[in-house]
């Protein structure tokens, strides 16, 4: 799980001026990497990075709940 904006940019090419908002890149051992980002970023991710799967979080939603939902849906909750 990568959360630092600099590391997200280095690994994916994705950069946003909204980097103070919670966001994360999840790199599962067996599975497709995905980003958890603000809803407003959903159009930017495919344009600025190679990551094709994005879980979005509306501004009023709980980022931790969206993150846990994404982890569970991707079946990586038992990772190392």
C-alpha positions in Angstrom: 0.0 0.0 0.0 1.5 3.3 -1.1 0.2 6.6 0.2 2.9 9.2 -0.2 2.2 11.5 -3.1 5.8 11.4 -4.3 5.8 7.6 -4.3 2.4 7.4 -6.1 3.8 9.7 -8.8 7.1 7.7 -9.1 5.2 4.3 -9.4 2.3 5.4 -11.5 2.9 8.8 -13.1 -0.3 10.0 -11.4 0.0 13.5 -9.9 -2.8 15.7 -8.5 -2.8 19.1 -6.8 -5.2 17.5 -4.4 -2.4 15.3 -2.9 -3.3 16.4 0.6 -6.5 14.4 0.3 -6.2 10.7 1.3 -5.3 8.5 -1.6 -3.6 5.1 -1.9 -2.1 2.7 -4.5 -2.7 -0.9 -3.6 -0.3 -3.4 -5.2 -1.7 -6.9 -4.4 0.6 -9.9 -4.6 -1.8 -11.7 -6.9 -4.0 -9.2 -8.7 -4.4 -6.0 -10.5 -3.1 -2.8 -8.8 -5.6 -0.2 -8.1 -5.9 3.3 -6.7 -8.3 4.7 -4.1 -8.7 8.4 -4.8 -11.2 11.2 -4.5 -14.1 11.1 -6.9 -13.0 14.2 -8.7 -9.8 12.4 -9.7 -11.5 9.5 -11.5 -11.0 11.1 -15.0 -7.4 12.0 -14.4 -6.1 8.6 -13.3 -6.4 6.8 -16.7 -5.0 9.9 -18.5 -2.0 10.3 -16.2 -1.1 6.8 -15.2 -1.1 3.2 -16.3 -3.5 2.2 -13.4 -6.8 1.2 -14.9 -8.7 0.3 -11.8 -9.8 3.2 -9.5 -12.0 3.2 -6.4 -13.4 6.6 -5.9 -14.4 8.4 -2.7 -16.8 11.2 -2.8 -15.8 14.2 -0.6 -18.4 13.5 2.1 -17.7 9.7 2.3 -15.4 8.0 4.7 -12.1 7.3 3.0 -11.4 4.5 5.4 -14.7 2.8 4.6 -14.1 3.2 0.8 -10.6 1.8 1.3 -11.8 -1.2 3.2 -14.5 -1.9 0.7 -12.0 -1.8 -2.1 -9.6 -4.1 -0.3 -12.4 -6.5 0.5 -13.7 -6.4 -3.1 -10.2 -7.0 -4.5 -9.8 -10.0 -2.1 -6.6 -8.7 -0.7 -7.5 -8.2 2.9 -5.3 -11.1 4.0 -2.2 -9.7 2.4 1.3 -9.4 3.9 
